[in-house]
Amino acid sequence: MATIMETKTTQSSPIEFSVSHETLQFGNNENNILAFWKQINAFETSNRLSKDRPKCIFYDGPPFVTGPPHYGHILTGTIKDALTRWAYQTGHHVERRFGWDCHGLALEYKIDKILNIKGPDDVAKIGIAAYNNYCRQFFMQYAQEWEDVVDRMGRWIDFRRDYKTMYPWFMESIWFIFKQLYEKGFVYYDLKVMPYSMGCCTPLSNFEADLNYKNVDDPAVWISFSLVEDLTVKLVAWTITPWTLPSNLALCVNANSLYVKILDKTKNEIFILMKKRLDELYKKFDDYEILESFQGSQLQGKHYIPLFPYFANVKTAFRVLCDDYVTEDSGTGIVHQAPYFGEDDYRVCLANGVINKHTGPIVCPIDAQCRFTNEVKNFDGQNVKLADKSIIKYLKEAKRLVHQSVFKHAYPFCLRSDTPLIYRFTPSWFIRVEGMIDRLLANNSKINW
């Protein structure tokens, strides 16, 4: 018989571990060890005996408690337990407190699915207080299950002095830090184009937007824009987001690239596009005739007729701009600008006075769920991605559709709702870190992580 462990205690009946190889059952043996640790208060006792040692502070996680722990949590928990035990064994007093992230999109999205909430209006109907209470109840139903699993793993960590981000004292500490940042001028309110989840009705970070790419087929369209100075001459732009065309406010070309005016012999129309992009639209030289060649800079400032009537009264819009981000690698060398649905579009239109950050109309005719509003009457209520077909049909009937095809590419999806992301204009609060990066890195280097 092989004795694995034999221990006696005066607190209650002794617990002994004498297991033969023939009858060894690891599960039972583990439970015996856990019971022994609990009986002698092993974790608490080790903390008490080491209180005068150098401190090593460990705050766990915190995980989102939107379900029971999975194997990923168990793996990382095992690693954390090994490291904190090593710190104790090398002469430290190790404060180990478990933590819970009770805020944020992960929990809210779960509640939205349970309550069939589709957007902010639904939350307003039940009230913020009731919504928060649903979140608390959902969170607490899994908190005990987490504790049971973590204990069963044999981890030593303090659940009695845990921290939950929903505790008032925790939230107060966050507001205190935010107040310090605000008073020091690091907090600012700005209008930016950001990745946006139509399924969760919220902007996402660039990091989150990169987590769930899928290969998709999107409609690619070549659209003509008639010049005001000569309605028979049309600029041809290419896009794989037809839903942004009702919000078009400008076109952009590369000032240093060569453009051509051609006669499309099949359609008997005159088009302008980048010379190096001719073969994208025409497979045969006999399909067109070059009438004129010129630099893109000669197009700058030319006005064109809006595709749609919805925002035709924006006086600073519907003209050609120049910027180096327009390349010779894709499209027609003429990029349609919907400044409230594209980062470069917003930057270029802002720099050229097409839009103004503080005054003027905001051309962003979609709601929180990414459905067109009644500003765009022909497509009112339609989800923007589903409206592509309707918009293409409209442009075809208006004789603005030059060509269409299918474009295969990788596209970002929301990791939680699995809905396609869009880029949209979103007013938000930000923390300015550019001026303190060096200090952050210097202070970070002083910490033994």
C-alpha positions as a printed Julia matrix, in Angstrom:
449×3 Matrix{Float64}:
   0.0    0.0     0.0
   1.36   3.41   -1.0
   0.57   6.28    1.34
   0.06   9.52   -0.55
  -0.64  11.78    2.42
  -1.38  11.28    6.1
  -2.27  14.25    8.3
  -3.84  14.71   11.73
  -5.55  17.79   13.09
  -6.92  18.75   16.47
  -9.82  20.79   15.05
 -11.98  17.74   14.28
 -11.57  14.18   13.21
  -8.32  13.6    11.29
  -8.3   13.31    7.54
  -5.97  10.66    6.21
  -5.04   9.88    2.64
  -3.98   6.27    2.27
  -4.7    5.04   -1.22
  -3.47   1.91   -2.91
  -2.46   1.87   -6.54
  -5.18  -0.68   -7.2
  -7.99   1.52   -5.86
  -6.61   4.98   -6.7
  -9.38   7.31   -7.95
  -8.05  10.75   -8.69
 -11.44  12.47   -8.41
 -12.06  11.12   -4.92
  -8.51  11.9    -3.86
  -8.85  15.48   -5.07
 -12.06  15.91   -3.1
 -10.36  14.58    0.01
  -7.54  17.09   -0.4
 -10.02  19.94   -0.92
 -11.93  18.9     2.21
  -8.69  18.81    4.2
  -7.67  22.27    2.98
 -11.07  23.58    3.99
 -10.92  21.9     7.38
  -7.61  23.49    8.33
  -8.32  26.8     6.56
  -5.16  26.26    4.53
  -5.49  29.3     2.28
  -6.45  31.71    5.05
  -3.76  30.32    7.34
  -1.06  30.71    4.7
  -2.06  34.34    4.23
  -1.98  34.99    7.98
   1.43  33.4     8.41
   2.93  35.38    5.51
   1.48  38.81    6.34
   4.89  40.34    7.17
   6.53  39.25    3.93
   7.03  41.51    0.87
   3.71  41.93   -0.89
   2.74  40.44   -4.23
  -0.71  41.68   -5.24
  -2.94  39.72   -7.59
  -6.42  40.74   -8.74
  -8.01  38.16  -10.97
  -9.54  38.76  -14.36
 -12.05  39.91  -14.33
 -14.19  37.62  -16.49
 -17.58  38.5   -17.94
 -20.03  36.29  -16.09
 -22.42  35.51  -18.92
 -22.38  31.75  -18.39
 -20.49  29.01  -16.6
 -16.68  28.89  -16.94
 -15.35  27.08  -19.99
 -12.04  25.3   -20.58
 -10.33  28.53  -21.56
 -11.13  30.0   -18.14
  -9.97  26.8   -16.44
  -6.66  26.85  -18.31
  -5.87  30.48  -17.53
  -7.03  29.97  -13.94
  -4.61  27.07  -13.52
  -1.74  29.19  -14.82
  -2.66  32.06  -12.48
  -2.83  29.67   -9.52
   0.6   28.24  -10.34
   2.17  31.7   -10.57
   0.66  32.97   -7.32
   1.69  29.78   -5.47
   5.21  30.22   -6.83
   5.23  33.82   -5.56
   4.2   32.57   -2.1
   6.84  29.86   -2.1
   9.54  32.38   -3.01
   8.89  34.47    0.08
   5.95  36.79   -0.67
   2.65  37.59    0.94
   0.28  37.07   -1.99
  -3.05  38.87   -1.86
  -5.32  36.98   -4.25
  -8.77  38.46   -4.83
 -11.27  37.28   -7.39
 -12.98  39.88   -9.55
 -16.02  40.14  -11.78
 -16.74  42.41  -14.73
 -20.44  43.17  -14.38
 -20.58  45.96  -16.97
 -20.35  46.15  -20.7
 -21.56  44.69  -23.91
 -21.13  41.0   -23.11
 -23.71  41.04  -20.32
 -26.0   43.57  -21.99
 -26.19  41.55  -25.2
 -27.25  38.46  -23.22
 -30.03  40.45  -21.53
 -31.1   41.95  -24.86
 -31.56  38.45  -26.29
 -33.53  37.27  -23.24
 -35.83  40.32  -23.24
 -35.99  40.55  -27.07
 -34.57  44.06  -26.98
 -33.67  45.38  -30.42
 -32.36  48.83  -29.6
 -32.24  51.82  -27.22
 -35.97  52.51  -27.63
 -36.81  49.1   -26.18
 -34.54  49.75  -23.18
 -36.27  53.09  -22.62
 -39.66  51.35  -22.54
 -38.76  49.07  -19.63
 -36.64  51.74  -17.91
 -32.95  51.88  -17.04
 -33.53  50.77  -13.43
 -35.43  47.65  -14.49
 -32.86  46.88  -17.19
 -30.0   47.16  -14.69
 -31.86  44.88  -12.29
 -32.22  42.21  -14.99
 -28.46  42.46  -15.55
 -27.73  42.03  -11.84
 -30.0   39.0   -11.53
 -28.47  37.34  -14.58
 -24.97  37.98  -13.3
 -25.59  36.6    -9.81
 -27.09  33.34  -11.07
 -23.66  32.38  -12.5
 -21.42  33.88   -9.83
 -21.89  30.96   -7.42
 -21.34  28.43  -10.2
 -18.03  30.11  -10.99
 -16.97  29.94   -7.36
 -17.83  26.22   -7.19
 -15.8   25.43  -10.32
 -12.79  27.51   -9.27
 -12.76  25.84   -5.84
 -13.02  22.41   -7.44
  -9.96  23.23   -9.56
  -8.01  23.59   -6.33
  -7.28  27.28   -6.84
  -6.48  29.35   -3.79
  -8.16  32.72   -4.21
 -10.27  34.98   -2.02
 -13.96  35.04   -2.94
 -15.03  36.62    0.37
 -13.22  39.86   -0.45
 -13.91  39.8    -4.17
 -14.52  42.9    -6.24
 -17.48  43.33   -8.57
 -17.58  46.3   -10.89
 -21.23  46.81   -9.93
 -20.27  47.56   -6.3
 -20.89  51.29   -5.63
 -17.41  51.7    -4.11
 -15.83  50.27   -7.26
 -17.87  52.51   -9.58
 -17.04  55.49   -7.37
 -13.32  54.78   -7.79
 -13.72  54.71  -11.58
 -15.59  58.04  -11.55
 -12.87  59.48   -9.33
 -10.18  58.48  -11.84
 -12.31  59.8   -14.72
 -12.72  63.11  -12.87
  -8.95  63.41  -12.49
  -8.46  62.79  -16.21
 -11.18  65.3   -17.06
  -9.72  68.03  -14.84
  -6.29  67.48  -16.38
  -7.71  67.97  -19.86
  -7.33  64.38  -21.05
 -11.06  63.77  -21.62
 -12.66  65.2   -24.71
 -15.86  64.87  -26.72
 -15.48  64.29  -30.42
 -17.23  63.13  -33.54
 -15.53  60.18  -35.21
 -16.27  57.45  -37.72
 -15.94  54.15  -35.87
 -16.74  50.45  -36.34
 -20.36  49.91  -35.37
 -22.37  46.78  -34.55
 -25.91  46.91  -35.87
 -26.76  43.83  -33.79
 -25.58  45.36  -30.5
 -26.39  48.98  -31.44
 -23.02  50.27  -30.29
 -19.63  51.37  -31.61
 -16.75  48.95  -31.15
 -13.03  49.41  -30.72
 -10.72  48.73  -33.66
  -9.44  45.72  -31.7
 -12.95  44.23  -31.45
 -13.61  44.94  -35.11
 -10.65  42.76  -36.09
 -11.8   39.65  -34.2
 -14.37  38.14  -36.58
 -13.67  38.43  -40.29
 -15.64  36.35  -42.78
 -15.38  35.85  -46.52
 -18.46  37.38  -48.13
 -19.88  38.3   -51.52
 -20.8   41.98  -51.71
 -22.39  43.84  -54.63
 -19.88  45.94  -56.58
 -21.32  48.8   -58.62
 -19.91  51.33  -61.07
 -21.99  54.52  -60.85
 -21.98  57.59  -63.11
 -22.1   61.18  -61.84
 -22.94  63.87  -64.42
 -20.79  67.0   -64.39
 -22.72  70.24  -63.95
 -20.65  71.99  -66.64
 -21.5   69.32  -69.2
 -24.23  66.8   -68.37
 -23.08  64.49  -71.14
 -19.75  63.89  -69.36
 -19.92  61.55  -66.38
 -17.46  60.62  -63.66
 -17.5   56.88  -62.88
 -17.02  55.76  -59.27
 -16.87  52.22  -57.92
 -18.14  51.02  -54.54
 -18.97  47.8   -52.71
 -21.22  49.63  -50.23
 -24.17  50.77  -52.35
 -26.1   51.58  -49.16
 -23.77  54.56  -48.59
 -24.64  56.17  -51.95
 -27.76  58.04  -50.71
 -25.38  59.86  -48.31
 -22.83  60.79  -51.01
 -21.5   64.34  -50.64
 -18.33  64.35  -52.76
 -16.01  62.45  -55.12
 -12.28  62.08  -54.62
  -9.45  61.59  -57.12
  -5.66  61.43  -56.94
  -4.22  64.73  -58.14
  -1.03  63.1   -59.47
  -2.58  60.22  -61.41
  -3.52  60.22  -65.09
  -7.23  60.27  -65.92
  -8.96  59.87  -69.26
 -12.17  60.96  -70.88
 -13.48  58.09  -72.99
 -16.34  57.28  -75.29
 -18.06  54.06  -74.25
 -18.95  52.65  -77.65
 -21.46  50.17  -76.28
 -23.44  52.69  -74.23
 -22.59  55.68  -76.41
 -21.75  57.72  -73.31
 -18.74  59.77  -72.24
 -17.07  58.7   -69.01
 -14.08  59.86  -66.93
 -11.97  57.46  -64.86
  -8.32  56.72  -64.05
  -6.39  55.46  -67.09
  -4.76  52.59  -65.2
  -8.18  51.33  -64.15
  -9.68  51.04  -67.63
  -9.11  47.3   -67.8
 -11.22  46.83  -64.66
 -14.29  48.03  -66.52
 -13.43  47.17  -70.11
 -12.06  43.83  -71.24
 -11.57  44.89  -74.87
  -9.82  47.94  -76.28
 -12.48  48.14  -78.97
 -15.17  48.86  -76.35
 -13.96  52.43  -75.78
 -12.11  55.32  -77.34
  -9.86  57.7   -75.41
 -10.9   61.25  -76.16
  -8.63  63.12  -73.73
  -5.99  62.54  -71.03
  -5.21  64.82  -68.07
  -3.97  64.87  -64.48
  -6.44  64.29  -61.68
  -5.74  67.76  -60.35
  -7.7   69.18  -63.3
 -10.86  67.6   -61.91
 -10.56  69.29  -58.53
 -13.46  71.62  -57.75
 -15.73  70.43  -60.56
 -19.35  70.07  -59.49
 -21.66  67.17  -60.32
 -25.36  66.36  -60.09
 -26.34  64.51  -56.86
 -27.43  60.88  -57.28
 -30.35  61.35  -54.91
 -32.44  64.39  -53.98
 -32.32  63.88  -50.22
 -29.37  66.16  -49.38
 -29.14  68.2   -52.58
 -29.46  71.42  -50.57
 -26.03  70.97  -48.92
 -24.32  73.88  -50.65
 -20.74  72.87  -49.87
 -21.16  69.37  -51.33
 -21.19  67.55  -54.68
 -17.78  68.5   -55.95
 -14.53  66.71  -56.77
 -11.75  66.64  -54.17
  -8.15  65.41  -54.29
  -6.31  63.17  -51.83
  -3.44  60.7   -51.95
  -5.44  57.89  -50.36
  -6.99  57.27  -53.77
  -4.78  54.6   -55.35
  -4.31  52.87  -58.68
  -4.96  49.43  -57.17
  -8.75  49.2   -57.17
 -11.96  50.74  -58.41
 -11.93  53.46  -61.03
  -9.61  55.96  -59.34
 -12.68  57.99  -58.41
 -13.89  57.31  -54.87
 -17.38  58.2   -53.76
 -17.38  60.08  -50.46
 -19.99  59.46  -47.75
 -18.17  61.32  -44.95
 -20.3   59.97  -42.12
 -19.69  56.35  -43.14
 -15.95  56.24  -43.83
 -12.83  57.34  -41.95
 -11.0   58.66  -45.02
 -14.2   60.14  -46.42
 -14.74  62.05  -43.18
 -11.14  63.26  -43.05
 -11.07  64.42  -46.67
 -14.48  66.1   -46.61
 -13.67  67.84  -43.32
 -10.34  69.12  -44.67
 -12.0   70.46  -47.83
 -14.95  72.15  -46.14
 -17.62  69.82  -47.48
 -18.68  69.2   -43.89
 -18.08  71.07  -40.66
 -17.58  69.36  -37.32
 -19.47  72.07  -35.43
 -22.01  73.48  -37.88
 -23.99  72.34  -40.87
 -26.14  69.27  -41.45
 -25.02  65.78  -40.43
 -25.78  63.4   -43.27
 -26.16  60.15  -41.34
 -29.71  58.99  -42.14
 -29.77  55.73  -40.16
 -31.02  54.81  -36.69
 -29.3   52.84  -33.9
 -30.23  49.54  -35.59
 -28.79  50.75  -38.91
 -32.14  51.18  -40.62
 -32.69  54.1   -42.95
 -34.71  56.95  -41.46
 -37.42  58.9   -43.26
 -34.76  61.34  -44.48
 -34.2   58.71  -47.18
 -37.82  58.18  -48.13
 -37.35  55.54  -50.82
 -35.61  53.2   -48.38
 -37.16  54.26  -45.06
 -37.03  51.47  -42.46
 -34.78  49.15  -44.47
 -31.62  47.73  -42.92
 -28.7   49.3   -44.74
 -27.1   46.04  -45.86
 -30.41  44.62  -47.0
 -31.19  47.85  -48.86
 -28.33  47.33  -51.35
 -30.62  45.63  -53.87
 -33.26  48.37  -53.65
 -30.64  51.08  -54.1
 -29.08  49.33  -57.1
 -32.53  48.99  -58.65
 -33.18  52.72  -58.09
 -29.86  53.67  -59.75
 -30.5   51.34  -62.66
 -33.88  52.93  -63.31
 -32.24  56.37  -63.06
 -29.69  55.24  -65.69
 -26.81  55.81  -63.28
 -25.69  52.17  -63.08
 -22.79  51.62  -65.48
 -21.94  48.08  -64.43
 -22.35  45.7   -61.52
 -20.69  42.49  -60.32
 -19.97  40.5   -57.16
 -16.92  41.28  -55.06
 -15.51  38.52  -52.84
 -13.55  39.73  -49.82
 -13.0   39.4   -46.07
 -15.43  41.54  -44.09
 -15.64  42.27  -40.33
 -18.56  40.92  -38.31
 -19.59  41.59  -34.73
 -18.15  38.85  -32.54
 -21.26  38.75  -30.34
 -24.24  39.29  -32.65
 -22.51  37.89  -35.76
 -23.95  40.74  -37.82
 -21.86  42.67  -40.37
 -20.16  45.77  -38.99
 -20.4   49.14  -40.66
 -18.37  52.3   -40.19
 -20.53  55.18  -39.05
 -20.25  58.63  -37.56
 -20.58  58.39  -33.77
 -20.35  61.18  -31.17
 -18.33  59.79  -28.25
 -16.15  60.62  -25.27
 -12.45  59.83  -25.6
  -9.32  59.91  -23.44
  -6.37  61.68  -25.04
  -3.32  59.43  -24.55
  -1.01  60.73  -27.27
   0.68  63.25  -24.98
   1.35  60.82  -22.15
   2.45  57.65  -23.96
   6.1   58.07  -22.91
   5.11  58.53  -19.26
   2.78  55.55  -19.38
   5.51  53.33  -20.79
   8.08  54.62  -18.31
   5.81  53.95  -15.32
   4.8   50.6   -16.74
   8.45  49.55  -16.91
   8.77  50.12  -13.15
   6.18  47.43  -12.4
   7.24  43.8   -12.16
   4.26  42.3   -13.96
